[in-house]
Amino acid sequence: MSNDKKLSGKCVWITGASSGIGEATAHVLAAEGAELVISARRTEKLTVLAKALQKQGGTVTVAPVDVSDRTAMEALGMQLAEMGGVDILINNAGTMPISPIINGRVDEWDRMIDVNIKGVLYAINAVYSGMAERKDGHIVNISSIAARQTYQSAGVYGGTKHAVRAISDTLRKEAIRFNVRVTDIQPGSVATELPDSIGHEKIRSAVKENMYADDSPILQPQDIANGILYAITQPPYVDVSELLIRPVIQEN
């Protein structure tokens, strides 16, 4: 009997896999036969996820890591290379402690830059050379609708996501000669834990209120996971370079 699963034999590394979009993506890709490497800082949540995936027949390796830790990411990259390399990277880890710039929450700015920009680059660096050598691979970066426009109180966060979009498109152009595809996924409003990272209490409350209002049906993590699956299962000659996914109700 033939195996008609779309990702059979593909090693997929997902960062930020412990919840939200990362967790949903793990379930969606495992169902299509992907051999998963799941990463995040919260080891206990990764372990629970791995058990759930394995119960459903998935192949999973738990690899806890803070994507902003350059040394740890380089070490993990070497471990993954020894395992045979990564076919698809889902660069999903991110944080969103938004606030007006006048508040000067510099520690939060630093954390966003470290995770949302440096973390993306460290993950790319960990797998890109192996993909280039094999002349095959796909790098998916999760940016945001904030990569296209700006929002009050989200200047630094939006700046990091604009950076991810710029990095993605530049990498796409450079990676063509290595037959490596690059996709930038830009979600609109999604029901995830991301607002929990907002330290500014008034803004956190406002974001959550808008997110979960009965008259504001927003995206679920699986909606983005389905978009990722679409992008990475296109024929080899097709590169879905950007994919913007927003709820119907979201105007901006």
C-alpha positions as semicolon CSV with decimal commas, in nm:
position;residue;x (nm);y (nm);z (nm)
1;M;0,000;0,000;0,000
2;S;0,146;0,338;-0,099
3;N;0,205;0,612;0,154
4;D;0,017;0,918;0,032
5;K;0,111;1,146;0,321
6;K;0,255;1,469;0,185
7;L;0,552;1,502;0,423
8;S;0,663;1,141;0,468
9;G;1,040;1,124;0,517
10;K;1,074;1,500;0,574
11;C;1,244;1,627;0,890
12;V;1,070;1,944;1,008
13;W;1,208;2,162;1,289
14;I;0,951;2,387;1,459
15;T;1,062;2,659;1,700
16;G;0,815;2,803;1,949
17;A;0,633;2,468;1,938
18;S;0,503;2,461;2,295
19;S;0,179;2,647;2,224
20;G;-0,026;2,841;1,971
21;I;0,077;2,833;1,606
22;G;0,380;2,612;1,673
23;E;0,179;2,350;1,857
24;A;-0,098;2,349;1,595
25;T;0,159;2,322;1,317
26;A;0,317;2,022;1,486
27;H;-0,018;1,842;1,485
28;V;-0,097;1,932;1,124
29;L;0,244;1,833;0,989
30;A;0,266;1,514;1,195
31;A;-0,065;1,405;1,042
32;E;0,105;1,437;0,702
33;G;0,394;1,212;0,803
34;A;0,658;1,470;0,898
35;E;0,938;1,365;1,133
36;L;0,931;1,650;1,382
37;V;1,189;1,828;1,594
38;I;1,003;2,052;1,839
39;S;1,172;2,336;2,026
40;A;1,077;2,595;2,287
41;R;1,196;2,699;2,631
42;R;0,916;2,519;2,818
43;T;1,037;2,161;2,830
44;E;0,733;2,031;3,015
45;K;0,494;2,156;2,747
46;L;0,711;2,009;2,472
47;T;0,705;1,674;2,651
48;V;0,325;1,678;2,672
49;L;0,302;1,770;2,304
50;A;0,548;1,498;2,204
51;K;0,347;1,234;2,389
52;A;0,027;1,346;2,218
53;L;0,191;1,335;1,876
54;Q;0,350;0,996;1,939
55;K;0,016;0,859;2,053
56;Q;-0,117;0,959;1,712
57;G;0,171;0,780;1,542
58;G;0,404;1,074;1,493
59;T;0,784;1,067;1,507
60;V;0,905;1,342;1,741
61;T;1,234;1,464;1,888
62;V;1,212;1,710;2,178
63;A;1,486;1,975;2,160
64;P;1,436;2,245;2,426
65;V;1,619;2,568;2,346
66;D;1,598;2,945;2,381
67;V;1,629;3,070;2,024
68;S;1,801;3,387;2,145
69;D;2,091;3,181;2,287
70;R;2,342;3,177;2,003
71;T;2,566;2,911;2,154
72;A;2,277;2,677;2,227
73;M;2,134;2,724;1,878
74;E;2,469;2,648;1,716
75;A;2,501;2,332;1,926
76;L;2,148;2,223;1,834
77;G;2,222;2,290;1,468
78;M;2,518;2,052;1,487
79;Q;2,304;1,787;1,656
80;L;2,041;1,815;1,386
81;A;2,306;1,786;1,117
82;E;2,433;1,467;1,280
83;M;2,075;1,335;1,275
84;G;2,067;1,379;0,897
85;G;1,973;1,742;0,864
86;V;1,652;1,943;0,851
87;D;1,441;1,951;0,536
88;I;1,200;2,222;0,653
89;L;1,244;2,490;0,920
90;I;0,936;2,655;1,070
91;N;1,080;2,966;1,236
92;N;0,788;3,038;1,467
93;A;0,925;3,148;1,808
94;G;0,834;3,507;1,888
95;T;0,732;3,750;2,160
96;M;0,515;4,064;2,159
97;P;0,552;4,288;2,469
98;I;0,415;4,596;2,293
99;S;0,396;4,942;2,453
100;P;0,424;5,308;2,350
101;I;0,784;5,402;2,280
102;I;0,756;5,693;2,526
103;N;0,734;5,436;2,808
104;G;1,094;5,334;2,739
105;R;1,055;4,964;2,823
106;V;1,404;4,894;2,692
107;D;1,436;4,545;2,839
108;E;1,126;4,443;2,645
109;W;1,266;4,598;2,327
110;D;1,585;4,399;2,374
111;R;1,390;4,076;2,425
112;M;1,187;4,130;2,107
113;I;1,500;4,199;1,906
114;D;1,676;3,897;2,056
115;V;1,389;3,653;1,992
116;N;1,212;3,794;1,687
117;I;1,519;3,888;1,484
118;K;1,828;3,721;1,626
119;G;1,638;3,401;1,703
120;V;1,516;3,382;1,343
121;L;1,870;3,433;1,214
122;Y;2,021;3,179;1,455
123;A;1,772;2,914;1,343
124;I;1,837;2,990;0,977
125;N;2,210;2,971;1,039
126;A;2,169;2,634;1,210
127;V;2,018;2,464;0,903
128;Y;2,081;2,672;0,591
129;S;2,429;2,545;0,505
130;G;2,308;2,185;0,520
131;M;2,015;2,264;0,293
132;A;2,244;2,444;0,051
133;E;2,483;2,150;0,043
134;R;2,199;1,906;-0,028
135;K;2,045;2,148;-0,280
136;D;1,707;2,108;-0,113
137;G;1,518;2,270;0,173
138;H;1,248;2,510;0,279
139;I;1,266;2,787;0,539
140;V;0,936;2,926;0,667
141;N;0,953;3,242;0,878
142;I;0,647;3,347;1,078
143;S;0,638;3,725;1,075
144;S;0,311;3,919;1,108
145;I;0,067;4,150;0,939
146;A;0,275;4,406;1,133
147;A;0,549;4,340;0,877
148;R;0,340;4,534;0,624
149;Q;0,208;4,828;0,825
150;T;0,247;5,002;1,158
151;Y;0,031;5,017;1,468
152;Q;0,045;5,251;1,765
153;S;0,219;5,093;2,065
154;A;0,372;4,828;1,839
155;G;0,663;5,023;1,693
156;V;0,942;4,794;1,811
157;Y;0,743;4,475;1,757
158;G;0,650;4,590;1,407
159;G;1,012;4,682;1,347
160;T;1,119;4,327;1,428
161;K;0,855;4,185;1,194
162;H;0,950;4,424;0,914
163;A;1,303;4,293;0,963
164;V;1,186;3,932;0,933
165;R;1,011;4,015;0,608
166;A;1,323;4,184;0,470
167;I;1,545;3,896;0,581
168;S;1,305;3,645;0,426
169;D;1,292;3,810;0,087
170;T;1,667;3,866;0,074
171;L;1,729;3,505;0,173
172;R;1,483;3,390;-0,094
173;K;1,686;3,568;-0,361
174;E;2,016;3,431;-0,233
175;A;1,883;3,078;-0,184
176;I;1,761;3,029;-0,539
177;R;2,100;2,896;-0,650
178;F;2,084;2,633;-0,375
179;N;1,729;2,524;-0,462
180;V;1,615;2,630;-0,115
181;R;1,270;2,785;-0,090
182;V;1,177;3,062;0,155
183;T;0,830;3,159;0,272
184;D;0,724;3,450;0,492
185;I;0,392;3,383;0,667
186;Q;0,215;3,698;0,788
187;P;-0,070;3,622;1,032
188;G;-0,327;3,879;1,132
189;S;-0,503;3,849;1,465
190;V;-0,473;3,493;1,601
191;A;-0,596;3,350;1,931
192;T;-0,264;3,253;2,093
193;E;-0,072;3,316;2,415
194;L;0,123;3,600;2,252
195;P;-0,068;3,877;2,435
196;D;0,046;3,721;2,764
197;S;0,394;3,855;2,687
198;I;0,265;4,215;2,702
199;G;0,393;4,372;3,023
200;H;0,195;4,696;2,981
201;E;-0,120;4,607;3,176
202;K;-0,361;4,847;3,004
203;I;-0,253;4,741;2,656
204;R;-0,256;4,373;2,748
205;S;-0,614;4,402;2,873
206;A;-0,722;4,593;2,561
207;V;-0,563;4,341;2,325
208;K;-0,723;4,047;2,504
209;E;-1,061;4,220;2,515
210;N;-1,054;4,281;2,140
211;M;-0,917;3,935;2,071
212;Y;-1,190;3,748;2,253
213;A;-1,490;3,972;2,192
214;D;-1,794;3,774;2,080
215;D;-1,838;3,992;1,771
216;S;-1,472;3,962;1,666
217;P;-1,413;3,611;1,532
218;I;-1,038;3,591;1,481
219;L;-0,808;3,325;1,346
220;Q;-0,723;3,006;1,530
221;P;-0,368;2,864;1,534
222;Q;-0,473;2,579;1,303
223;D;-0,567;2,834;1,036
224;I;-0,204;2,942;1,019
225;A;-0,084;2,582;1,042
226;N;-0,298;2,500;0,738
227;G;-0,138;2,791;0,553
228;I;0,208;2,660;0,639
229;L;0,112;2,314;0,513
230;Y;-0,009;2,468;0,188
231;A;0,318;2,656;0,137
232;I;0,550;2,362;0,204
233;T;0,360;2,105;-0,001
234;Q;0,360;2,287;-0,332
235;P;0,550;2,132;-0,627
236;P;0,929;2,180;-0,606
237;Y;0,925;2,456;-0,870
238;V;0,672;2,665;-0,672
239;D;0,781;2,906;-0,399
240;V;0,499;3,064;-0,198
241;S;0,716;3,362;-0,107
242;E;0,463;3,546;0,112
243;L;0,131;3,443;0,260
244;L;-0,083;3,702;0,443
245;I;-0,366;3,545;0,644
246;R;-0,611;3,768;0,832
247;P;-0,960;3,718;0,975
248;V;-1,238;3,857;0,757
249;I;-1,329;4,108;1,027
250;Q;-0,976;4,257;1,049
251;E;-0,960;4,575;0,844
252;N;-0,591;4,663;0,909
